[in-house]
Amino acid sequence: MKTRKTYSKEFKLDAIALVREQNYSIAEAARNLEVTPQLLGRWIKEAENDDGHAFRGNGKLTP
């Protein structure tokens, strides 16, 4: 049985930043990060819909 892989908040935010700030395409960023484009697209949509509060964790931001 295959278990689901979970990704940290930081990983998701870094993945979104590749697309938004580094001008990678979703497909290109997903390939580099070894996730599906559909998953990365969902993370981006969740971040946009949540008004910047997506993937809120323990409040510690990485520089």
MMTF fields as JSON, N, C-alpha, C and O atoms, coordinates in Angstrom:
{
  "mmtfVersion": "1.0.0",
  "mmtfProducer": "UNKNOWN",
  "numBonds": 251,
  "numAtoms": 252,
  "numGroups": 63,
  "numChains": 1,
  "numModels": 1,
  "chainsPerModel": [1],
  "groupsPerChain": [63],
  "chainIdList": ["A"],
  "bondAtomList": [4, 2, 8, 6, 12, 10, 16, 14, 20, 18, 24, 22, 28, 26, 32, 30, 36, 34, 40, 38, 44, 42, 48, 46, 52, 50, 56, 54, 60, 58, 64, 62, 68, 66, 72, 70, 76, 74, 80, 78, 84, 82, 88, 86, 92, 90, 96, 94, 100, 98, 104, 102, 108, 106, 112, 110, 116, 114, 120, 118, 124, 122, 128, 126, 132, 130, 136, 134, 140, 138, 144, 142, 148, 146, 152, 150, 156, 154, 160, 158, 164, 162, 168, 166, 172, 170, 176, 174, 180, 178, 184, 182, 188, 186, 192, 190, 196, 194, 200, 198, 204, 202, 208, 206, 212, 210, 216, 214, 220, 218, 224, 222, 228, 226, 232, 230, 236, 234, 240, 238, 244, 242, 248, 246],
  "bondOrderList": [1, 1, 1, 1, 1, 1, 1, 1, 1, 1, 1, 1, 1, 1, 1, 1, 1, 1, 1, 1, 1, 1, 1, 1, 1, 1, 1, 1, 1, 1, 1, 1, 1, 1, 1, 1, 1, 1, 1, 1, 1, 1, 1, 1, 1, 1, 1, 1, 1, 1, 1, 1, 1, 1, 1, 1, 1, 1, 1, 1, 1, 1],
  "groupList": [{"groupName": "MET", "atomNameList": ["N", "CA", "C", "O"], "elementList": ["N", "C", "C", "O"], "formalChargeList": [0, 0, 0, 0], "bondAtomList": [1, 0, 2, 1, 3, 2], "bondOrderList": [1, 1, 2], "singleLetterCode": "M", "chemCompType": "L-PEPTIDE LINKING"}, {"groupName": "LYS", "atomNameList": ["N", "CA", "C", "O"], "elementList": ["N", "C", "C", "O"], "formalChargeList": [0, 0, 0, 0], "bondAtomList": [1, 0, 2, 1, 3, 2], "bondOrderList": [1, 1, 2], "singleLetterCode": "K", "chemCompType": "L-PEPTIDE LINKING"}, {"groupName": "THR", "atomNameList": ["N", "CA", "C", "O"], "elementList": ["N", "C", "C", "O"], "formalChargeList": [0, 0, 0, 0], "bondAtomList": [1, 0, 2, 1, 3, 2], "bondOrderList": [1, 1, 2], "singleLetterCode": "T", "chemCompType": "L-PEPTIDE LINKING"}, {"groupName": "ARG", "atomNameList": ["N", "CA", "C", "O"], "elementList": ["N", "C", "C", "O"], "formalChargeList": [0, 0, 0, 0], "bondAtomList": [1, 0, 2, 1, 3, 2], "bondOrderList": [1, 1, 2], "singleLetterCode": "R", "chemCompType": "L-PEPTIDE LINKING"}, {"groupName": "TYR", "atomNameList": ["N", "CA", "C", "O"], "elementList": ["N", "C", "C", "O"], "formalChargeList": [0, 0, 0, 0], "bondAtomList": [1, 0, 2, 1, 3, 2], "bondOrderList": [1, 1, 2], "singleLetterCode": "Y", "chemCompType": "L-PEPTIDE LINKING"}, {"groupName": "SER", "atomNameList": ["N", "CA", "C", "O"], "elementList": ["N", "C", "C", "O"], "formalChargeList": [0, 0, 0, 0], "bondAtomList": [1, 0, 2, 1, 3, 2], "bondOrderList": [1, 1, 2], "singleLetterCode": "S", "chemCompType": "L-PEPTIDE LINKING"}, {"groupName": "GLU", "atomNameList": ["N", "CA", "C", "O"], "elementList": ["N", "C", "C", "O"], "formalChargeList": [0, 0, 0, 0], "bondAtomList": [1, 0, 2, 1, 3, 2], "bondOrderList": [1, 1, 2], "singleLetterCode": "E", "chemCompType": "L-PEPTIDE LINKING"}, {"groupName": "PHE", "atomNameList": ["N", "CA", "C", "O"], "elementList": ["N", "C", "C", "O"], "formalChargeList": [0, 0, 0, 0], "bondAtomList": [1, 0, 2, 1, 3, 2], "bondOrderList": [1, 1, 2], "singleLetterCode": "F", "chemCompType": "L-PEPTIDE LINKING"}, {"groupName": "LEU", "atomNameList": ["N", "CA", "C", "O"], "elementList": ["N", "C", "C", "O"], "formalChargeList": [0, 0, 0, 0], "bondAtomList": [1, 0, 2, 1, 3, 2], "bondOrderList": [1, 1, 2], "singleLetterCode": "L", "chemCompType": "L-PEPTIDE LINKING"}, {"groupName": "ASP", "atomNameList": ["N", "CA", "C", "O"], "elementList": ["N", "C", "C", "O"], "formalChargeList": [0, 0, 0, 0], "bondAtomList": [1, 0, 2, 1, 3, 2], "bondOrderList": [1, 1, 2], "singleLetterCode": "D", "chemCompType": "L-PEPTIDE LINKING"}, {"groupName": "ALA", "atomNameList": ["N", "CA", "C", "O"], "elementList": ["N", "C", "C", "O"], "formalChargeList": [0, 0, 0, 0], "bondAtomList": [1, 0, 2, 1, 3, 2], "bondOrderList": [1, 1, 2], "singleLetterCode": "A", "chemCompType": "L-PEPTIDE LINKING"}, {"groupName": "ILE", "atomNameList": ["N", "CA", "C", "O"], "elementList": ["N", "C", "C", "O"], "formalChargeList": [0, 0, 0, 0], "bondAtomList": [1, 0, 2, 1, 3, 2], "bondOrderList": [1, 1, 2], "singleLetterCode": "I", "chemCompType": "L-PEPTIDE LINKING"}, {"groupName": "VAL", "atomNameList": ["N", "CA", "C", "O"], "elementList": ["N", "C", "C", "O"], "formalChargeList": [0, 0, 0, 0], "bondAtomList": [1, 0, 2, 1, 3, 2], "bondOrderList": [1, 1, 2], "singleLetterCode": "V", "chemCompType": "L-PEPTIDE LINKING"}, {"groupName": "GLN", "atomNameList": ["N", "CA", "C", "O"], "elementList": ["N", "C", "C", "O"], "formalChargeList": [0, 0, 0, 0], "bondAtomList": [1, 0, 2, 1, 3, 2], "bondOrderList": [1, 1, 2], "singleLetterCode": "Q", "chemCompType": "L-PEPTIDE LINKING"}, {"groupName": "ASN", "atomNameList": ["N", "CA", "C", "O"], "elementList": ["N", "C", "C", "O"], "formalChargeList": [0, 0, 0, 0], "bondAtomList": [1, 0, 2, 1, 3, 2], "bondOrderList": [1, 1, 2], "singleLetterCode": "N", "chemCompType": "L-PEPTIDE LINKING"}, {"groupName": "PRO", "atomNameList": ["N", "CA", "C", "O"], "elementList": ["N", "C", "C", "O"], "formalChargeList": [0, 0, 0, 0], "bondAtomList": [1, 0, 2, 1, 3, 2], "bondOrderList": [1, 1, 2], "singleLetterCode": "P", "chemCompType": "L-PEPTIDE LINKING"}, {"groupName": "GLY", "atomNameList": ["N", "CA", "C", "O"], "elementList": ["N", "C", "C", "O"], "formalChargeList": [0, 0, 0, 0], "bondAtomList": [1, 0, 2, 1, 3, 2], "bondOrderList": [1, 1, 2], "singleLetterCode": "G", "chemCompType": "PEPTIDE LINKING"}, {"groupName": "TRP", "atomNameList": ["N", "CA", "C", "O"], "elementList": ["N", "C", "C", "O"], "formalChargeList": [0, 0, 0, 0], "bondAtomList": [1, 0, 2, 1, 3, 2], "bondOrderList": [1, 1, 2], "singleLetterCode": "W", "chemCompType": "L-PEPTIDE LINKING"}, {"groupName": "HIS", "atomNameList": ["N", "CA", "C", "O"], "elementList": ["N", "C", "C", "O"], "formalChargeList": [0, 0, 0, 0], "bondAtomList": [1, 0, 2, 1, 3, 2], "bondOrderList": [1, 1, 2], "singleLetterCode": "H", "chemCompType": "L-PEPTIDE LINKING"}],
  "groupTypeList": [0, 1, 2, 3, 1, 2, 4, 5, 1, 6, 7, 1, 8, 9, 10, 11, 10, 8, 12, 3, 6, 13, 14, 4, 5, 11, 10, 6, 10, 10, 3, 14, 8, 6, 12, 2, 15, 13, 8, 8, 16, 3, 17, 11, 1, 6, 10, 6, 14, 9, 9, 16, 18, 10, 7, 3, 16, 14, 16, 1, 8, 2, 15],
  "groupIdList": [1, 2, 3, 4, 5, 6, 7, 8, 9, 10, 11, 12, 13, 14, 15, 16, 17, 18, 19, 20, 21, 22, 23, 24, 25, 26, 27, 28, 29, 30, 31, 32, 33, 34, 35, 36, 37, 38, 39, 40, 41, 42, 43, 44, 45, 46, 47, 48, 49, 50, 51, 52, 53, 54, 55, 56, 57, 58, 59, 60, 61, 62, 63],
  "secStructList": [7, 7, 7, 7, 7, 7, 7, 7, 2, 2, 2, 2, 2, 2, 2, 2, 2, 2, 2, 2, 6, 1, 7, 7, 7, 2, 2, 2, 2, 2, 2, 2, 2, 6, 1, 7, 2, 2, 2, 2, 2, 2, 2, 2, 2, 2, 2, 2, 2, 6, 6, 6, 7, 6, 6, 7, 7, 1, 1, 7, 7, 7, 7],
  "xCoordList": [0.845, 0.0, 0.881, 1.854, 0.532, 1.314, 0.81, -0.391, 1.74, 1.34, 1.423, 2.227, 0.6, 0.583, 1.746, 2.063, 2.373, 3.485, 2.929, 2.042, 3.454, 3.025, 4.173, 5.347, 3.808, 4.793, 4.659, 3.552, 5.795, 5.781, 5.24, 5.209, 4.82, 4.359, 5.463, 5.201, 6.69, 7.812, 8.033, 8.303, 7.918, 8.085, 7.028, 7.334, 5.776, 4.687, 4.9, 4.716, 5.282, 5.502, 6.678, 6.636, 7.727, 8.87, 8.46, 8.889, 7.631, 7.159, 6.332, 6.488, 5.46, 4.634, 5.523, 5.275, 6.551, 7.464, 8.203, 8.488, 8.517, 9.171, 8.316, 8.829, 7.019, 6.111, 5.863, 5.945, 5.561, 5.18, 6.368, 6.258, 7.489, 8.605, 9.747, 10.446, 9.947, 11.065, 10.617, 11.43, 9.333, 8.778, 8.931, 9.056, 8.921, 8.87, 7.427, 6.491, 7.25, 5.905, 5.539, 6.412, 4.245, 3.814, 4.395, 4.872, 4.36, 4.878, 6.375, 6.84, 7.121, 8.57, 8.912, 9.767, 8.245, 8.499, 8.119, 8.85, 6.974, 6.523, 7.532, 7.842, 8.035, 9.018, 10.284, 10.822, 10.755, 11.962, 11.77, 12.705, 10.56, 10.284, 9.757, 9.534, 9.562, 9.06, 7.672, 7.396, 6.808, 5.389, 4.607, 5.17, 3.318, 2.519, 2.122, 1.956, 1.968, 1.504, 0.143, -0.142, -0.696, -2.014, -1.893, -2.621, -0.972, -0.779, -0.245, -0.736, 0.742, 1.308, 0.257, 0.171, -0.533, -1.612, -2.612, -3.113, -2.903, -3.836, -3.254, -3.969, -1.957, -1.321, -1.397, -1.673, -1.155, -1.201, -2.618, -2.808, -3.609, -4.998, -5.391, -6.073, -4.963, -5.256, -4.631, -5.252, -3.417, -2.733, -3.466, -3.61, -3.927, -4.647, -5.997, -6.398, -6.694, -8.025, -7.983, -8.973, -6.837, -6.744, -6.178, -5.886, -6.022, -5.599, -4.299, -4.181, -3.328, -2.012, -1.877, -0.806, -2.937, -2.851, -2.775, -2.949, -2.522, -2.469, -1.325, -0.271, -1.542, -0.523, 0.026, 1.194, -0.807, -0.346, 0.142, -0.549, 1.32, 1.927, 2.115, 1.183, 3.311, 3.566, 4.06, 4.512, 3.982, 4.328, 5.781, 6.162, 6.612, 8.029, 8.257, 8.031, 8.702, 8.939, 10.404, 11.273, 10.674, 12.06, 12.48, 11.689, 13.694, 14.151, 14.262, 14.631],
  "yCoordList": [-1.195, 0.0, 1.245, 1.335, 2.178, 3.411, 4.439, 4.687, 5.032, 6.052, 7.425, 7.654, 8.315, 9.679, 10.47, 10.392, 11.222, 12.064, 13.404, 13.969, 13.901, 15.212, 16.199, 15.834, 17.438, 18.48, 19.565, 19.909, 20.101, 21.146, 22.447, 22.65, 23.309, 24.642, 25.373, 26.03, 25.255, 25.942, 25.436, 26.223, 24.125, 23.556, 24.109, 24.489, 24.153, 24.661, 26.13, 26.529, 26.927, 28.356, 28.578, 29.467, 27.773, 27.878, 27.487, 28.109, 26.457, 26.019, 27.115, 27.379, 27.749, 28.84, 30.009, 30.647, 30.286, 31.396, 31.156, 32.106, 29.892, 29.612, 30.107, 30.673, 29.891, 30.285, 31.791, 32.459, 32.318, 33.732, 34.679, 35.717, 34.343, 35.285, 34.957, 35.862, 33.69, 33.295, 33.077, 32.741, 33.267, 33.161, 31.783, 31.665, 30.744, 29.389, 29.106, 29.662, 28.248, 27.771, 26.747, 26.174, 26.527, 25.528, 24.168, 23.45, 23.807, 22.506, 22.379, 21.343, 23.447, 23.421, 23.328, 22.538, 24.131, 24.097, 22.731, 22.172, 22.199, 20.9, 19.807, 18.944, 19.852, 18.847, 18.94, 17.919, 20.152, 20.337, 19.871, 19.377, 20.03, 19.671, 18.248, 17.777, 17.569, 16.202, 16.086, 15.167, 17.039, 16.97, 17.101, 17.465, 16.808, 16.939, 18.396, 19.138, 18.809, 20.177, 20.444, 21.567, 19.414, 19.591, 19.943, 20.796, 19.28, 19.539, 20.958, 21.687, 21.337, 22.688, 23.741, 24.769, 23.489, 24.414, 24.562, 25.658, 23.473, 23.53, 24.35, 25.124, 24.185, 24.982, 26.465, 27.28, 26.819, 28.22, 28.762, 29.868, 27.982, 28.415, 28.572, 29.532, 27.631, 27.733, 28.99, 29.668, 29.3, 30.488, 31.754, 32.687, 31.793, 32.969, 33.128, 34.244, 32.029, 32.088, 32.394, 32.84, 32.154, 32.314, 33.666, 33.883, 34.575, 35.942, 36.01, 36.776, 35.191, 35.245, 34.448, 34.441, 33.772, 33.005, 31.51, 30.714, 31.124, 29.703, 29.02, 29.614, 27.788, 26.938, 27.534, 27.331, 28.266, 28.895, 27.831, 26.846, 28.039, 27.066, 27.667, 28.234, 27.547, 27.993, 29.426, 29.868, 30.157, 31.567, 31.884, 33.054, 30.859, 31.098, 31.147, 30.158, 32.287, 32.443, 32.237, 32.667, 31.577, 31.415, 32.63, 33.151, 33.086, 34.298, 34.061, 34.97],
  "zCoordList": [0.0, 0.0, 0.0, 0.749, -0.83, -0.956, 0.053, 0.154, 0.797, 1.76, 1.116, 0.212, 1.584, 1.065, 1.609, 2.796, 0.753, 1.177, 1.629, 0.989, 2.727, 3.199, 3.01, 3.068, 2.786, 2.527, 3.58, 3.996, 4.009, 5.034, 4.458, 3.244, 5.353, 4.958, 4.195, 3.187, 4.68, 4.041, 2.619, 1.712, 2.426, 1.091, 0.144, -0.987, 0.614, -0.218, -0.565, -1.715, 0.411, 0.162, -0.78, -1.631, -0.63, -1.54, -2.957, -3.929, -3.067, -4.385, -5.048, -6.24, -4.283, -4.806, -5.225, -6.248, -4.437, -4.745, -6.058, -6.787, -6.368, -7.648, -8.805, -9.771, -8.701, -9.778, -9.75, -10.78, -8.574, -8.468, -8.599, -9.252, -7.995, -7.91, -8.862, -9.318, -9.167, -10.031, -11.475, -12.336, -11.735, -13.087, -13.726, -14.945, -12.892, -13.422, -13.841, -13.267, -14.834, -15.126, -14.056, -13.404, -13.886, -12.9, -13.255, -12.377, -14.533, -14.959, -14.668, -14.193, -14.961, -14.751, -13.259, -12.862, -12.446, -11.005, -10.429, -9.612, -10.858, -10.352, -10.708, -9.886, -11.925, -12.36, -11.508, -11.081, -11.263, -10.451, -9.011, -8.383, -8.496, -7.1, -6.942, -5.827, -8.077, -8.082, -7.453, -6.681, -7.801, -7.45, -8.751, -9.783, -8.705, -9.923, -10.126, -9.158, -11.384, -11.648, -11.016, -10.602, -10.942, -10.333, -8.849, -8.341, -8.169, -6.747, -6.532, -5.67, -7.304, -7.177, -7.506, -6.833, -8.529, -8.872, -7.745, -7.493, -7.069, -5.936, -4.796, -4.16, -4.532, -3.475, -3.798, -2.918, -5.053, -5.46, -5.29, -4.785, -5.712, -5.591, -4.119, -3.758, -3.267, -1.835, -1.243, -0.425, -1.65, -1.138, -1.572, -0.782, -2.813, -3.308, -2.62, -2.291, -2.403, -1.808, -0.315, 0.263, 0.298, 1.746, 2.16, 3.336, 1.203, 1.492, 2.294, 3.251, 1.883, 2.52, 3.793, 4.4, 4.221, 5.466, 5.214, 6.137, 3.987, 3.641, 4.362, 4.591, 4.711, 5.314, 6.603, 6.933, 7.331, 8.561, 9.532, 9.794, 10.05, 10.952, 12.324, 12.894, 12.855, 14.215, 14.287, 15.343, 13.19, 13.216, 12.979, 12.961, 12.796, 12.546, 11.051, 10.353, 10.555, 9.133, 8.832, 9.591, 7.72, 7.311, 6.508, 5.722, 6.688, 5.971, 4.481, 3.737]
}
